[in-house]
Amino acid sequence: MSNLARQLETRQIQDIATRTRTKPVIKTKNRISSGEKFLYFTTVIGVVFATYLVISAYAAIYITNNEIHTLERSINNQVTNNEALQLQVTELSAPDRILQIATEKLGMTLNDKNVKVVSN
């Protein structure tokens, strides 16, 4: 019996020893390493910077197009004014009108002997 008692005693000691053993602390590894974090961070910064560049380019294009349309409108207005002034110059430089002003207001007379015809 002594043998049996010792076996039971050793089993109980082993059971107690296994129960009292602390479970080893298992360190969980970070799933994302610091290098990967750096890569993700730089990628996000790159995407934000690229987005900024694209948006600023579109804004610059919009502003330039707006200026172009404004200049085209002012050019069209100036062309219209130039055409009106050219018509007025044509009307005021008519030979009959000049002759009428010279005879009525300035008291000049037309002498055919002194007239020289100049061709362009």
A tleap script that builds the chain and sets N, CA, C and O, in Angstrom:
source leaprc.protein.ff14SB
mol = sequence {
  NMET SER ASN LEU ALA ARG GLN LEU GLU THR
  ARG GLN ILE GLN ASP ILE ALA THR ARG THR
  ARG THR LYS PRO VAL ILE LYS THR LYS ASN
  ARG ILE SER SER GLY GLU LYS PHE LEU TYR
  PHE THR THR VAL ILE GLY VAL VAL PHE ALA
  THR TYR LEU VAL ILE SER ALA TYR ALA ALA
  ILE TYR ILE THR ASN ASN GLU ILE HIE THR
  LEU GLU ARG SER ILE ASN ASN GLN VAL THR
  ASN ASN GLU ALA LEU GLN LEU GLN VAL THR
  GLU LEU SER ALA PRO ASP ARG ILE LEU GLN
  ILE ALA THR GLU LYS LEU GLY MET THR LEU
  ASN ASP LYS ASN VAL LYS VAL VAL SER CASN
}
set mol.1.N position { 0.782 -1.191 0.000 }
set mol.1.CA position { 0.000 0.000 0.000 }
set mol.1.C position { 0.826 1.257 0.000 }
set mol.1.O position { 0.443 2.318 -0.493 }
set mol.2.N position { 1.929 1.074 0.559 }
set mol.2.CA position { 2.767 2.251 0.626 }
set mol.2.C position { 3.133 2.738 -0.773 }
set mol.2.O position { 3.240 3.934 -1.044 }
set mol.3.N position { 3.311 1.786 -1.613 }
set mol.3.CA position { 3.614 2.136 -2.996 }
set mol.3.C position { 2.433 2.864 -3.631 }
set mol.3.O position { 2.620 3.857 -4.333 }
set mol.4.N position { 1.262 2.392 -3.395 }
set mol.4.CA position { 0.050 2.997 -3.948 }
set mol.4.C position { -0.173 4.373 -3.354 }
set mol.4.O position { -0.590 5.294 -4.056 }
set mol.5.N position { 0.101 4.521 -2.064 }
set mol.5.CA position { -0.056 5.808 -1.413 }
set mol.5.C position { 0.925 6.812 -1.993 }
set mol.5.O position { 0.587 7.979 -2.192 }
set mol.6.N position { 2.123 6.363 -2.257 }
set mol.6.CA position { 3.113 7.271 -2.837 }
set mol.6.C position { 2.713 7.681 -4.246 }
set mol.6.O position { 2.909 8.832 -4.638 }
set mol.7.N position { 2.172 6.778 -4.987 }
set mol.7.CA position { 1.753 7.111 -6.350 }
set mol.7.C position { 0.635 8.141 -6.322 }
set mol.7.O position { 0.630 9.094 -7.101 }
set mol.8.N position { -0.327 7.932 -5.400 }
set mol.8.CA position { -1.419 8.892 -5.283 }
set mol.8.C position { -0.883 10.242 -4.825 }
set mol.8.O position { -1.303 11.292 -5.311 }
set mol.9.N position { 0.043 10.194 -3.888 }
set mol.9.CA position { 0.599 11.440 -3.378 }
set mol.9.C position { 1.356 12.189 -4.468 }
set mol.9.O position { 1.248 13.412 -4.567 }
set mol.10.N position { 2.108 11.479 -5.273 }
set mol.10.CA position { 2.865 12.132 -6.339 }
set mol.10.C position { 1.919 12.673 -7.413 }
set mol.10.O position { 2.180 13.711 -8.021 }
set mol.11.N position { 0.840 11.968 -7.630 }
set mol.11.CA position { -0.154 12.467 -8.603 }
set mol.11.C position { -0.803 13.740 -8.089 }
set mol.11.O position { -1.008 14.691 -8.844 }
set mol.12.N position { -1.125 13.754 -6.806 }
set mol.12.CA position { -1.749 14.945 -6.234 }
set mol.12.C position { -0.777 16.122 -6.286 }
set mol.12.O position { -1.177 17.247 -6.588 }
set mol.13.N position { 0.476 15.869 -5.996 }
set mol.13.CA position { 1.482 16.934 -6.040 }
set mol.13.C position { 1.621 17.436 -7.473 }
set mol.13.O position { 1.727 18.641 -7.702 }
set mol.14.N position { 1.620 16.533 -8.422 }
set mol.14.CA position { 1.734 16.939 -9.821 }
set mol.14.C position { 0.505 17.739 -10.243 }
set mol.14.O position { 0.619 18.737 -10.956 }
set mol.15.N position { -0.687 17.290 -9.794 }
set mol.15.CA position { -1.917 18.021 -10.120 }
set mol.15.C position { -1.882 19.420 -9.528 }
set mol.15.O position { -2.247 20.395 -10.186 }
set mol.16.N position { -1.438 19.511 -8.271 }
set mol.16.CA position { -1.361 20.820 -7.619 }
set mol.16.C position { -0.330 21.682 -8.325 }
set mol.16.O position { -0.553 22.879 -8.505 }
set mol.17.N position { 0.778 21.108 -8.724 }
set mol.17.CA position { 1.835 21.855 -9.396 }
set mol.17.C position { 1.345 22.373 -10.755 }
set mol.17.O position { 1.654 23.500 -11.144 }
set mol.18.N position { 0.594 21.557 -11.458 }
set mol.18.CA position { 0.092 22.009 -12.761 }
set mol.18.C position { -0.974 23.072 -12.596 }
set mol.18.O position { -1.109 23.961 -13.437 }
set mol.19.N position { -1.752 22.981 -11.483 }
set mol.19.CA position { -2.790 23.978 -11.246 }
set mol.19.C position { -2.181 25.305 -10.814 }
set mol.19.O position { -2.674 26.368 -11.191 }
set mol.20.N position { -1.117 25.250 -10.030 }
set mol.20.CA position { -0.540 26.474 -9.504 }
set mol.20.C position { 0.402 27.148 -10.502 }
set mol.20.O position { 0.759 28.311 -10.312 }
set mol.21.N position { 0.790 26.482 -11.505 }
set mol.21.CA position { 1.660 27.106 -12.504 }
set mol.21.C position { 0.901 28.240 -13.181 }
set mol.21.O position { -0.260 28.103 -13.566 }
set mol.22.N position { 1.580 29.331 -13.309 }
set mol.22.CA position { 0.941 30.452 -14.004 }
set mol.22.C position { 1.083 30.225 -15.499 }
set mol.22.O position { 2.088 29.716 -15.996 }
set mol.23.N position { 0.075 30.611 -16.155 }
set mol.23.CA position { 0.123 30.457 -17.605 }
set mol.23.C position { 1.097 31.481 -18.156 }
set mol.23.O position { 1.094 32.633 -17.724 }
set mol.24.N position { 1.899 31.091 -19.067 }
set mol.24.CA position { 2.863 32.047 -19.617 }
set mol.24.C position { 2.119 33.169 -20.366 }
set mol.24.O position { 1.139 32.935 -21.073 }
set mol.25.N position { 2.619 34.369 -20.182 }
set mol.25.CA position { 1.999 35.511 -20.843 }
set mol.25.C position { 2.401 35.484 -22.306 }
set mol.25.O position { 3.580 35.530 -22.655 }
set mol.26.N position { 1.398 35.410 -23.133 }
set mol.26.CA position { 1.658 35.362 -24.567 }
set mol.26.C position { 1.581 36.793 -25.093 }
set mol.26.O position { 0.543 37.452 -25.027 }
set mol.27.N position { 2.689 37.236 -25.604 }
set mol.27.CA position { 2.706 38.585 -26.154 }
set mol.27.C position { 2.090 38.546 -27.549 }
set mol.27.O position { 2.493 37.771 -28.417 }
set mol.28.N position { 1.106 39.407 -27.725 }
set mol.28.CA position { 0.502 39.479 -29.050 }
set mol.28.C position { 1.332 40.441 -29.884 }
set mol.28.O position { 1.614 41.567 -29.473 }
set mol.29.N position { 1.697 39.992 -31.011 }
set mol.29.CA position { 2.498 40.825 -31.890 }
set mol.29.C position { 1.594 41.855 -32.557 }
set mol.29.O position { 0.447 41.580 -32.910 }
set mol.30.N position { 2.150 43.037 -32.715 }
set mol.30.CA position { 1.401 44.038 -33.467 }
set mol.30.C position { 1.255 43.543 -34.895 }
set mol.30.O position { 2.216 43.091 -35.517 }
set mol.31.N position { 0.089 43.633 -35.377 }
set mol.31.CA position { -0.140 43.150 -36.735 }
set mol.31.C position { 0.480 44.093 -37.766 }
set mol.31.O position { 0.810 43.691 -38.882 }
set mol.32.N position { 0.628 45.361 -37.362 }
set mol.32.CA position { 1.225 46.337 -38.272 }
set mol.32.C position { 2.540 46.791 -37.660 }
set mol.32.O position { 2.573 47.315 -36.546 }
set mol.33.N position { 3.607 46.586 -38.390 }
set mol.33.CA position { 4.909 46.963 -37.864 }
set mol.33.C position { 5.124 48.464 -38.028 }
set mol.33.O position { 4.353 49.143 -38.707 }
set mol.34.N position { 6.171 48.968 -37.401 }
set mol.34.CA position { 6.422 50.408 -37.465 }
set mol.34.C position { 6.788 50.831 -38.892 }
set mol.34.O position { 6.449 51.937 -39.313 }
set mol.35.N position { 7.465 49.977 -39.626 }
set mol.35.CA position { 7.785 50.287 -41.025 }
set mol.35.C position { 6.528 50.404 -41.868 }
set mol.35.O position { 6.408 51.299 -42.704 }
set mol.36.N position { 5.590 49.486 -41.640 }
set mol.36.CA position { 4.324 49.549 -42.371 }
set mol.36.C position { 3.534 50.784 -41.984 }
set mol.36.O position { 2.891 51.402 -42.833 }
set mol.37.N position { 3.574 51.154 -40.697 }
set mol.37.CA position { 2.893 52.370 -40.260 }
set mol.37.C position { 3.473 53.580 -40.975 }
set mol.37.O position { 2.737 54.462 -41.417 }
set mol.38.N position { 4.794 53.617 -41.086 }
set mol.38.CA position { 5.456 54.718 -41.790 }
set mol.38.C position { 5.029 54.753 -43.257 }
set mol.38.O position { 4.746 55.821 -43.801 }
set mol.39.N position { 4.985 53.591 -43.887 }
set mol.39.CA position { 4.568 53.537 -45.293 }
set mol.39.C position { 3.133 53.992 -45.471 }
set mol.39.O position { 2.827 54.731 -46.407 }
set mol.40.N position { 2.252 53.563 -44.586 }
set mol.40.CA position { 0.857 53.995 -44.669 }
set mol.40.C position { 0.740 55.505 -44.468 }
set mol.40.O position { -0.001 56.185 -45.178 }
set mol.41.N position { 1.483 56.012 -43.490 }
set mol.41.CA position { 1.442 57.448 -43.212 }
set mol.41.C position { 1.937 58.248 -44.420 }
set mol.41.O position { 1.304 59.227 -44.818 }
set mol.42.N position { 3.057 57.838 -44.999 }
set mol.42.CA position { 3.580 58.564 -46.160 }
set mol.42.C position { 2.650 58.426 -47.359 }
set mol.42.O position { 2.526 59.360 -48.152 }
set mol.43.N position { 2.003 57.291 -47.501 }
set mol.43.CA position { 1.046 57.120 -48.592 }
set mol.43.C position { -0.140 58.056 -48.414 }
set mol.43.O position { -0.576 58.686 -49.377 }
set mol.44.N position { -0.663 58.157 -47.216 }
set mol.44.CA position { -1.788 59.052 -46.950 }
set mol.44.C position { -1.375 60.496 -47.206 }
set mol.44.O position { -2.124 61.254 -47.823 }
set mol.45.N position { -0.200 60.879 -46.742 }
set mol.45.CA position { 0.294 62.237 -46.973 }
set mol.45.C position { 0.449 62.481 -48.474 }
set mol.45.O position { 0.102 63.556 -48.963 }
set mol.46.N position { 0.960 61.509 -49.198 }
set mol.46.CA position { 1.121 61.642 -50.652 }
set mol.46.C position { -0.212 61.811 -51.353 }
set mol.46.O position { -0.338 62.639 -52.256 }
set mol.47.N position { -1.206 61.038 -50.950 }
set mol.47.CA position { -2.532 61.147 -51.565 }
set mol.47.C position { -3.151 62.507 -51.274 }
set mol.47.O position { -3.752 63.120 -52.156 }
set mol.48.N position { -3.007 62.980 -50.045 }
set mol.48.CA position { -3.538 64.302 -49.685 }
set mol.48.C position { -2.831 65.390 -50.495 }
set mol.48.O position { -3.481 66.314 -50.985 }
set mol.49.N position { -1.522 65.291 -50.636 }
set mol.49.CA position { -0.763 66.277 -51.401 }
set mol.49.C position { -1.155 66.246 -52.876 }
set mol.49.O position { -1.316 67.297 -53.496 }
set mol.50.N position { -1.310 65.050 -53.441 }
set mol.50.CA position { -1.721 64.933 -54.852 }
set mol.50.C position { -3.116 65.516 -55.047 }
set mol.50.O position { -3.375 66.181 -56.050 }
set mol.51.N position { -4.007 65.274 -54.106 }
set mol.51.CA position { -5.354 65.838 -54.178 }
set mol.51.C position { -5.300 67.357 -54.144 }
set mol.51.O position { -6.011 68.032 -54.888 }
set mol.52.N position { -4.448 67.888 -53.273 }
set mol.52.CA position { -4.283 69.344 -53.194 }
set mol.52.C position { -3.785 69.898 -54.517 }
set mol.52.O position { -4.281 70.922 -54.985 }
set mol.53.N position { -2.808 69.233 -55.127 }
set mol.53.CA position { -2.277 69.705 -56.407 }
set mol.53.C position { -3.341 69.691 -57.501 }
set mol.53.O position { -3.433 70.631 -58.291 }
set mol.54.N position { -4.136 68.638 -57.548 }
set mol.54.CA position { -5.172 68.534 -58.574 }
set mol.54.C position { -6.219 69.623 -58.384 }
set mol.54.O position { -6.628 70.271 -59.348 }
set mol.55.N position { -6.651 69.825 -57.153 }
set mol.55.CA position { -7.678 70.834 -56.881 }
set mol.55.C position { -7.145 72.229 -57.178 }
set mol.55.O position { -7.859 73.053 -57.750 }
set mol.56.N position { -5.907 72.503 -56.800 }
set mol.56.CA position { -5.355 73.834 -57.067 }
set mol.56.C position { -5.174 74.048 -58.568 }
set mol.56.O position { -5.340 75.167 -59.053 }
set mol.57.N position { -4.835 72.992 -59.308 }
set mol.57.CA position { -4.706 73.128 -60.762 }
set mol.57.C position { -6.066 73.428 -61.392 }
set mol.57.O position { -6.167 74.285 -62.269 }
set mol.58.N position { -7.108 72.728 -60.950 }
set mol.58.CA position { -8.449 73.002 -61.479 }
set mol.58.C position { -8.911 74.412 -61.119 }
set mol.58.O position { -9.580 75.067 -61.918 }
set mol.59.N position { -8.562 74.880 -59.932 }
set mol.59.CA position { -8.929 76.249 -59.542 }
set mol.59.C position { -8.217 77.264 -60.420 }
set mol.59.O position { -8.815 78.257 -60.835 }
set mol.60.N position { -6.941 77.021 -60.707 }
set mol.60.CA position { -6.186 77.932 -61.565 }
set mol.60.C position { -6.762 77.937 -62.979 }
set mol.60.O position { -6.849 78.991 -63.608 }
set mol.61.N position { -7.150 76.779 -63.475 }
set mol.61.CA position { -7.752 76.684 -64.810 }
set mol.61.C position { -9.071 77.432 -64.841 }
set mol.61.O position { -9.360 78.136 -65.809 }
set mol.62.N position { -9.876 77.289 -63.797 }
set mol.62.CA position { -11.166 77.978 -63.738 }
set mol.62.C position { -10.969 79.494 -63.735 }
set mol.62.O position { -11.673 80.215 -64.443 }
set mol.63.N position { -10.020 79.974 -62.944 }
set mol.63.CA position { -9.761 81.412 -62.877 }
set mol.63.C position { -9.271 81.931 -64.225 }
set mol.63.O position { -9.686 83.001 -64.670 }
set mol.64.N position { -8.393 81.179 -64.869 }
set mol.64.CA position { -7.874 81.592 -66.178 }
set mol.64.C position { -8.987 81.623 -67.216 }
set mol.64.O position { -9.059 82.557 -68.014 }
set mol.65.N position { -9.851 80.623 -67.218 }
set mol.65.CA position { -10.970 80.611 -68.165 }
set mol.65.C position { -11.908 81.783 -67.920 }
set mol.65.O position { -12.420 82.380 -68.868 }
set mol.66.N position { -12.134 82.111 -66.666 }
set mol.66.CA position { -12.985 83.245 -66.335 }
set mol.66.C position { -12.366 84.546 -66.865 }
set mol.66.O position { -13.076 85.382 -67.424 }
set mol.67.N position { -11.068 84.718 -66.694 }
set mol.67.CA position { -10.388 85.901 -67.209 }
set mol.67.C position { -10.446 85.957 -68.730 }
set mol.67.O position { -10.617 87.030 -69.308 }
set mol.68.N position { -10.306 84.805 -69.379 }
set mol.68.CA position { -10.374 84.754 -70.846 }
set mol.68.C position { -11.746 85.211 -71.328 }
set mol.68.O position { -11.841 85.997 -72.270 }
set mol.69.N position { -12.798 84.731 -70.696 }
set mol.69.CA position { -14.151 85.123 -71.107 }
set mol.69.C position { -14.378 86.616 -70.873 }
set mol.69.O position { -15.023 87.280 -71.685 }
set mol.70.N position { -13.856 87.140 -69.779 }
set mol.70.CA position { -13.990 88.568 -69.501 }
set mol.70.C position { -13.266 89.386 -70.565 }
set mol.70.O position { -13.795 90.386 -71.050 }
set mol.71.N position { -12.068 88.965 -70.924 }
set mol.71.CA position { -11.313 89.676 -71.960 }
set mol.71.C position { -11.995 89.579 -73.321 }
set mol.71.O position { -12.002 90.546 -74.083 }
set mol.72.N position { -12.564 88.420 -73.626 }
set mol.72.CA position { -13.281 88.280 -74.907 }
set mol.72.C position { -14.475 89.224 -74.972 }
set mol.72.O position { -14.746 89.821 -76.014 }
set mol.73.N position { -15.190 89.358 -73.854 }
set mol.73.CA position { -16.329 90.293 -73.828 }
set mol.73.C position { -15.865 91.729 -74.025 }
set mol.73.O position { -16.484 92.491 -74.768 }
set mol.74.N position { -14.772 92.098 -73.359 }
set mol.74.CA position { -14.287 93.477 -73.515 }
set mol.74.C position { -13.758 93.713 -74.928 }
set mol.74.O position { -13.908 94.813 -75.459 }
set mol.75.N position { -13.145 92.711 -75.544 }
set mol.75.CA position { -12.684 92.830 -76.933 }
set mol.75.C position { -13.867 93.020 -77.864 }
set mol.75.O position { -13.825 93.867 -78.756 }
set mol.76.N position { -14.926 92.238 -77.666 }
set mol.76.CA position { -16.117 92.383 -78.508 }
set mol.76.C position { -16.735 93.768 -78.351 }
set mol.76.O position { -17.175 94.359 -79.337 }
set mol.77.N position { -16.776 94.291 -77.135 }
set mol.77.CA position { -17.300 95.643 -76.921 }
set mol.77.C position { -16.425 96.683 -77.622 }
set mol.77.O position { -16.943 97.627 -78.219 }
set mol.78.N position { -15.109 96.516 -77.552 }
set mol.78.CA position { -14.204 97.475 -78.188 }
set mol.78.C position { -14.306 97.407 -79.707 }
set mol.78.O position { -14.224 98.436 -80.377 }
set mol.79.N position { -14.483 96.213 -80.257 }
set mol.79.CA position { -14.659 96.067 -81.708 }
set mol.79.C position { -15.931 96.776 -82.149 }
set mol.79.O position { -15.949 97.438 -83.187 }
set mol.80.N position { -16.991 96.640 -81.366 }
set mol.80.CA position { -18.249 97.318 -81.690 }
set mol.80.C position { -18.066 98.834 -81.660 }
set mol.80.O position { -18.559 99.541 -82.539 }
set mol.81.N position { -17.353 99.331 -80.646 }
set mol.81.CA position { -17.091 100.767 -80.566 }
set mol.81.C position { -16.232 101.245 -81.738 }
set mol.81.O position { -16.485 102.314 -82.294 }
set mol.82.N position { -15.227 100.468 -82.115 }
set mol.82.CA position { -14.364 100.825 -83.240 }
set mol.82.C position { -15.152 100.889 -84.548 }
set mol.82.O position { -14.952 101.790 -85.362 }
set mol.83.N position { -16.043 99.927 -84.734 }
set mol.83.CA position { -16.859 99.932 -85.954 }
set mol.83.C position { -17.771 101.155 -85.992 }
set mol.83.O position { -17.945 101.766 -87.046 }
set mol.84.N position { -18.354 101.514 -84.848 }
set mol.84.CA position { -19.213 102.695 -84.790 }
set mol.84.C position { -18.407 103.951 -85.077 }
set mol.84.O position { -18.873 104.832 -85.799 }
set mol.85.N position { -17.206 104.047 -84.523 }
set mol.85.CA position { -16.357 105.215 -84.772 }
set mol.85.C position { -15.883 105.270 -86.221 }
set mol.85.O position { -15.784 106.354 -86.796 }
set mol.86.N position { -15.594 104.131 -86.810 }
set mol.86.CA position { -15.180 104.094 -88.219 }
set mol.86.C position { -16.318 104.565 -89.117 }
set mol.86.O position { -16.081 105.283 -90.089 }
set mol.87.N position { -17.546 104.172 -88.805 }
set mol.87.CA position { -18.709 104.634 -89.562 }
set mol.87.C position { -18.872 106.147 -89.417 }
set mol.87.O position { -19.187 106.843 -90.382 }
set mol.88.N position { -18.654 106.642 -88.210 }
set mol.88.CA position { -18.755 108.080 -87.975 }
set mol.88.C position { -17.662 108.830 -88.744 }
set mol.88.O position { -17.938 109.897 -89.293 }
set mol.89.N position { -16.448 108.316 -88.800 }
set mol.89.CA position { -15.361 108.933 -89.568 }
set mol.89.C position { -15.716 108.964 -91.044 }
set mol.89.O position { -15.480 109.967 -91.718 }
set mol.90.N position { -16.278 107.882 -91.550 }
set mol.90.CA position { -16.672 107.822 -92.963 }
set mol.90.C position { -17.738 108.874 -93.269 }
set mol.90.O position { -17.679 109.538 -94.304 }
set mol.91.N position { -18.701 109.023 -92.377 }
set mol.91.CA position { -19.763 110.013 -92.585 }
set mol.91.C position { -19.210 111.439 -92.525 }
set mol.91.O position { -19.584 112.288 -93.334 }
set mol.92.N position { -18.318 111.697 -91.565 }
set mol.92.CA position { -17.800 113.061 -91.406 }
set mol.92.C position { -16.786 113.448 -92.479 }
set mol.92.O position { -16.581 114.637 -92.725 }
set mol.93.N position { -16.156 112.482 -93.117 }
set mol.93.CA position { -15.160 112.801 -94.136 }
set mol.93.C position { -15.723 112.774 -95.552 }
set mol.93.O position { -14.959 112.719 -96.516 }
set mol.94.N position { -17.012 112.812 -95.691 }
set mol.94.CA position { -17.631 112.843 -97.023 }
set mol.94.C position { -17.276 114.173 -97.704 }
set mol.94.O position { -17.366 115.225 -97.071 }
set mol.95.N position { -16.875 114.142 -98.979 }
set mol.95.CA position { -16.462 115.375 -99.665 }
set mol.95.C position { -17.574 116.421 -99.749 }
set mol.95.O position { -17.282 117.612 -99.643 }
set mol.96.N position { -18.807 116.034 -99.930 }
set mol.96.CA position { -19.906 116.991 -100.008 }
set mol.96.C position { -20.049 117.748 -98.687 }
set mol.96.O position { -20.279 118.957 -98.684 }
set mol.97.N position { -19.917 117.050 -97.589 }
set mol.97.CA position { -20.047 117.688 -96.273 }
set mol.97.C position { -18.909 118.683 -96.058 }
set mol.97.O position { -19.135 119.789 -95.566 }
set mol.98.N position { -17.691 118.297 -96.424 }
set mol.98.CA position { -16.540 119.201 -96.263 }
set mol.98.C position { -16.725 120.452 -97.133 }
set mol.98.O position { -16.449 121.563 -96.681 }
set mol.99.N position { -17.177 120.281 -98.348 }
set mol.99.CA position { -17.417 121.417 -99.255 }
set mol.99.C position { -18.492 122.340 -98.693 }
set mol.99.O position { -18.360 123.561 -98.769 }
set mol.100.N position { -19.547 121.769 -98.134 }
set mol.100.CA position { -20.634 122.566 -97.559 }
set mol.100.C position { -20.134 123.374 -96.361 }
set mol.100.O position { -20.451 124.559 -96.250 }
set mol.101.N position { -19.377 122.774 -95.481 }
set mol.101.CA position { -18.842 123.494 -94.312 }
set mol.101.C position { -17.880 124.587 -94.751 }
set mol.101.O position { -17.882 125.681 -94.186 }
set mol.102.N position { -17.051 124.296 -95.761 }
set mol.102.CA position { -16.072 125.285 -96.235 }
set mol.102.C position { -16.759 126.496 -96.849 }
set mol.102.O position { -16.318 127.625 -96.633 }
set mol.103.N position { -17.820 126.287 -97.603 }
set mol.103.CA position { -18.485 127.419 -98.251 }
set mol.103.C position { -19.384 128.173 -97.295 }
set mol.103.O position { -19.409 129.403 -97.330 }
set mol.104.N position { -20.132 127.474 -96.432 }
set mol.104.CA position { -21.102 128.155 -95.566 }
set mol.104.C position { -20.462 128.769 -94.323 }
set mol.104.O position { -20.725 129.931 -94.015 }
set mol.105.N position { -19.657 128.044 -93.629 }
set mol.105.CA position { -19.136 128.521 -92.349 }
set mol.105.C position { -17.825 129.290 -92.499 }
set mol.105.O position { -17.578 130.248 -91.767 }
set mol.106.N position { -17.001 128.880 -93.428 }
set mol.106.CA position { -15.684 129.495 -93.541 }
set mol.106.C position { -15.605 130.517 -94.676 }
set mol.106.O position { -14.624 131.255 -94.764 }
set mol.107.N position { -16.604 130.575 -95.532 }
set mol.107.CA position { -16.647 131.541 -96.626 }
set mol.107.C position { -15.651 131.251 -97.730 }
set mol.107.O position { -15.214 132.184 -98.404 }
set mol.108.N position { -15.287 130.051 -97.936 }
set mol.108.CA position { -14.361 129.674 -99.000 }
set mol.108.C position { -15.122 129.420 -100.279 }
set mol.108.O position { -16.312 129.105 -100.271 }
set mol.109.N position { -14.402 129.567 -101.384 }
set mol.109.CA position { -14.997 129.265 -102.683 }
set mol.109.C position { -14.145 128.227 -103.367 }
set mol.109.O position { -12.952 128.093 -103.095 }
set mol.110.N position { -14.778 127.498 -104.260 }
set mol.110.CA position { -14.089 126.420 -104.958 }
set mol.110.C position { -13.578 126.973 -106.280 }
set mol.110.O position { -14.367 127.417 -107.115 }
set mol.111.N position { -12.278 126.949 -106.474 }
set mol.111.CA position { -11.649 127.374 -107.723 }
set mol.111.C position { -11.089 126.136 -108.381 }
set mol.111.O position { -10.147 125.527 -107.874 }
set mol.112.N position { -11.670 125.757 -109.519 }
set mol.112.CA position { -11.282 124.513 -110.188 }
set mol.112.C position { -9.849 124.564 -110.708 }
set mol.112.O position { -9.233 123.515 -110.897 }
set mol.113.N position { -9.306 125.754 -110.942 }
set mol.113.CA position { -7.947 125.869 -111.464 }
set mol.113.C position { -6.922 125.472 -110.411 }
set mol.113.O position { -5.845 124.992 -110.765 }
set mol.114.N position { -7.224 125.658 -109.123 }
set mol.114.CA position { -6.293 125.355 -108.041 }
set mol.114.C position { -6.468 123.956 -107.457 }
set mol.114.O position { -5.724 123.576 -106.552 }
set mol.115.N position { -7.407 123.202 -107.941 }
set mol.115.CA position { -7.686 121.868 -107.395 }
set mol.115.C position { -6.725 120.864 -108.016 }
set mol.115.O position { -6.604 120.776 -109.238 }
set mol.116.N position { -6.057 120.124 -107.179 }
set mol.116.CA position { -5.177 119.039 -107.631 }
set mol.116.C position { -5.785 117.739 -107.163 }
set mol.116.O position { -6.176 117.618 -106.002 }
set mol.117.N position { -5.870 116.778 -108.039 }
set mol.117.CA position { -6.438 115.481 -107.710 }
set mol.117.C position { -5.284 114.554 -107.324 }
set mol.117.O position { -4.341 114.342 -108.086 }
set mol.118.N position { -5.399 114.019 -106.126 }
set mol.118.CA position { -4.384 113.104 -105.603 }
set mol.118.C position { -5.023 111.721 -105.516 }
set mol.118.O position { -6.081 111.548 -104.911 }
set mol.119.N position { -4.373 110.755 -106.121 }
set mol.119.CA position { -4.924 109.407 -106.042 }
set mol.119.C position { -4.094 108.595 -105.075 }
set mol.119.O position { -2.884 108.781 -104.948 }
set mol.120.N position { -4.766 107.703 -104.406 }
set mol.120.CA position { -4.090 106.874 -103.407 }
set mol.120.C position { -3.408 105.724 -104.022 }
set mol.120.O position { -2.789 104.925 -103.319 }
savepdb mol mol.pdb
quit
